[in-house]
């Protein structure tokens, strides 16, 4: 996609990014509702309208800057509120709520892989290429978001999973990392160490999606 203009890049990436971050957050709220916490629903955050979930920095600024300087982007939305104390089994259900977002990203990656297959079958110059490029963008953003969020670092989803699986005393000690979670993540990003942890799983899932897409 390096040969595309910035306007073309925005046109290709906008829809996959908005769906990736919106459905990720809605999935958290939907599973929480099923497990007893209706906080997200009561605050109107189970909506599929991206405007209800946009974070000016994570949804607009960061992806926009990354589009200007690279061919890979990621972003985030406003976190869906979850009151873990209202879940029927807080420690166990915390794990399912946390996993819901990455699972939603995996399903969306599969969807975009299937869209690439559709693009190939259409044989339309005006539809096939844009849909195929959008499919590639959709696979990329959803795989990166899934793998990133599964890192065992609070407050990422993977950190929530670890907290739910650890014995209470260890979980309490581990939870004290959370205030440092985002600074640690930023340092990993700036030093490019983040890709050391994410590179292999991203490559594996990318290959799997390419297989589904037939490319």
C-alpha positions in Angstrom: 0.0 0.0 0.0 3.1 2.3 0.0 2.2 3.6 -3.4 -1.2 4.9 -2.3 -1.8 8.6 -1.5 -2.7 9.6 2.0 -6.3 10.1 0.9 -6.4 6.6 -0.6 -4.9 5.2 2.6 -7.5 6.9 4.7 -10.3 5.6 2.4 -8.9 2.0 2.7 -8.1 2.0 6.4 -11.0 4.0 7.9 -13.7 1.4 7.9 -11.6 -1.5 9.1 -10.1 0.6 11.9 -13.5 1.9 13.1 -15.1 -1.6 13.1 -12.0 -3.1 14.8 -12.0 -0.8 17.8 -15.8 -0.4 18.0 -16.7 -4.1 17.9 -13.8 -4.9 20.3 -15.3 -2.6 22.9 -18.9 -3.6 22.3 -17.9 -7.3 22.7 -16.6 -6.5 26.2 -19.8 -4.8 27.2 -22.0 -7.5 25.6 -20.3 -10.3 27.4 -20.4 -8.4 30.7 -24.1 -7.9 30.2 -24.6 -11.6 29.7 -22.6 -12.3 32.9 -24.6 -9.9 35.1 -23.1 -6.4 34.6 -25.3 -4.0 32.6 -23.1 -0.9 33.2 -22.2 -0.6 29.5 -25.8 -0.9 28.4 -27.0 1.6 30.9 -24.4 4.1 29.6 -25.4 3.5 26.0 -22.0 1.9 25.1 -23.4 -1.3 23.5 -24.1 0.8 20.4 -22.5 -0.2 17.1 -22.3 3.6 16.2 -18.5 4.4 16.1 -19.2 7.9 17.3 -20.2 6.5 20.7 -16.8 4.9 21.1 -14.3 7.4 19.5 -11.4 8.5 21.5 -9.9 11.7 19.9 -6.3 10.5 20.5 -6.6 6.7 20.1 -9.1 6.6 17.3 -8.1 9.7 15.3 -4.8 11.2 16.1 -2.6 8.1 16.6 -3.9 6.2 13.6 -3.6 9.3 11.5 0.0 9.9 12.4 0.9 6.3 11.9 -0.7 6.4 8.4 1.6 9.3 7.5 4.8 7.6 8.6 4.1 3.9 8.1 2.0 1.3 6.4 0.8 -0.2 9.7 -1.6 1.4 12.2 -3.4 0.7 15.3 -5.6 2.6 17.7 -8.0 2.3 20.5 -11.5 3.5 21.5 -12.9 4.7 24.8 -13.0 1.7 27.1 -16.4 0.3 27.7 -17.2 0.6 31.4 -17.3 -2.8 33.2 -18.1 -3.1 36.9 -16.5 -6.4 37.7 -18.2 -6.4 41.1 -21.6 -6.8 39.4 -20.5 -9.9 37.6 -22.0 -13.1 38.9 -18.6 -14.7 39.5 -16.2 -11.7 39.3 -12.9 -13.5 39.1 -14.0 -16.1 36.6 -16.2 -13.8 34.5 -13.4 -11.1 34.4 -11.5 -13.6 32.1 -14.4 -14.0 29.7 -15.1 -10.3 29.5 -11.4 -9.6 28.8 -11.2 -12.3 26.1 -14.3 -11.0 24.4 -12.5 -8.1 22.7 -9.6 -10.1 21.2 -12.1 -12.8 20.1 -14.1 -10.1 18.3 -10.9 -9.0 16.5 -10.2 -12.6 15.4 -13.7 -13.0 14.0 -13.3 -9.7 12.2 -9.9 -10.7 10.7 -11.7 -13.9 9.4 -14.5 -11.7 7.9 -12.0 -9.5 6.1 -10.1 -12.5 4.8 -13.4 -13.8 3.3 -14.0 -10.3 1.8 -10.7 -10.8 -0.1 -12.0 -14.0 -1.5 -15.2 -12.1 -2.6 -13.0 -9.4 -4.2 -11.2 -12.0 -6.2 -14.5 -13.6 -7.4 -16.0 -10.3 -8.4 -13.5 -9.6 -11.2 -14.5 -6.0 -11.1 -11.8 -3.4 -11.6 -13.7 -0.8 -9.6 -14.7 -3.1 -6.7 -12.1 -5.9 -6.5 -9.0 -3.8 -5.9 -10.5 -1.4 -3.2 -12.2 -4.3 -1.4 -9.1 -6.4 -1.6 -7.0 -3.6 -0.1 -9.6 -3.0 2.6 -9.5 -6.7 3.4 -5.8 -6.6 3.8 -6.1 -3.6 6.1 -8.9 -5.3 8.1 -6.8 -8.4 8.6 -3.7 -6.4 9.7 -5.5 -4.0 12.2 -7.5 -6.8 13.8 -4.5 -9.2 14.2 -2.4 -6.4 15.7 -5.1 -5.4 18.1 -5.8 -9.0 19.1 -2.2 -9.8 19.8 -1.5 -6.5 21.5 -4.4 -6.8 23.8 -3.5 -10.3 24.8 -0.1 -9.3 26.2 -0.2 -10.1 29.9 0.2 -6.5 31.0 -2.5 -4.7 33.0 -4.7 -2.8 31.9 -4.6 -4.7 28.6 -7.1 -7.6 28.2 -4.3 -10.2 28.7 -3.5 -8.6 32.0 -7.1 -9.0 33.0 -7.0 -12.6 32.1 -3.9 -13.2 34.2 -5.6 -11.4 37.2 -8.6 -13.6 36.9 -6.5 -16.8 36.7 -4.0 -16.1 39.5 -4.7 -16.9 43.1 -6.2 -13.9 45.0 -3.0 -13.0 46.8 -0.8 -13.1 43.7 -3.5 -11.4 41.7 -3.4 -8.5 44.1 0.3 -8.2 43.8 0.1 -8.4 40.0 -2.6 -5.7 39.9 -0.2 -3.2 41.4 1.6 -3.2 38.0 -1.5 -1.5 36.4 -0.5 2.1 37.0 2.7 1.4 35.1 1.1 -0.6 32.4 0.7 2.1 29.8 4.1 3.7 30.4 5.7 0.3 30.0 3.8 -0.2 26.8 4.9 3.2 25.4 8.6 2.4 26.2 8.2 -1.0 24.4 6.8 0.8 21.4 9.4 3.6 21.3 12.3 1.1 21.6 10.7 -1.3 19.1 10.9 -4.1 21.7 7.1 -4.5 21.4 7.5 -6.2 18.1 9.9 -8.7 19.8 6.9 -10.0 21.7 4.3 -9.5 19.0 6.1 -10.4 15.9 5.8 -14.2 15.9 2.1 -14.5 16.9 1.2 -11.7 14.4 3.1 -13.5 11.7 1.3 -16.8 12.5 -2.2 -15.3 12.5 -1.4 -13.3 9.3 -0.4 -16.5 7.6 -3.6 -18.2 8.8 -5.7 -15.3 7.5 -3.8 -15.3 4.2 -4.7 -19.0 3.8 -8.4 -18.2 4.4 -8.2 -15.4 1.9 -6.4 -17.5 -0.6 -3.5 -15.2 -1.1 
